[in-house]
Amino acid sequence: AMHKAVLSIDEKGTEASGATFMEAIPMSIPPDVHFDRPFLILLYDKNTHGVLFMGKVVNPKQE
């Protein structure tokens, strides 16, 4: 099984979804970030400290 998710993180906040639309405005496109090793990611609510999203990226170089 394969699951594809989109996780967008920027200075305005975080959005996790299966599909995302973003209108590009010149001079405001965020930089691309690339990872070269496995990592874990955890998003939590600052007020309740409840986990909202948890994930593991095993092979970040794989398309």
C-alpha positions, 0 to 999 in steps of 0.5 A: 500500500502507498499513501501520498500526503502533502504537508506544507510548513511555512512562517504562516502555519502548517497544513496537512492534506491529500491535495493542496492548491497554492497561488504563486505570487512573484517574489513570495515563493518559499524556498524548496527544502530537501532531506537526504536521510530518514526522519520523524515529524510530529505536530502538536497543539501548543495549548493542549500538547495533543498530537495532531499529526505524526509521521515517519519518512523512511526514504526522502529521496524516493519520488 
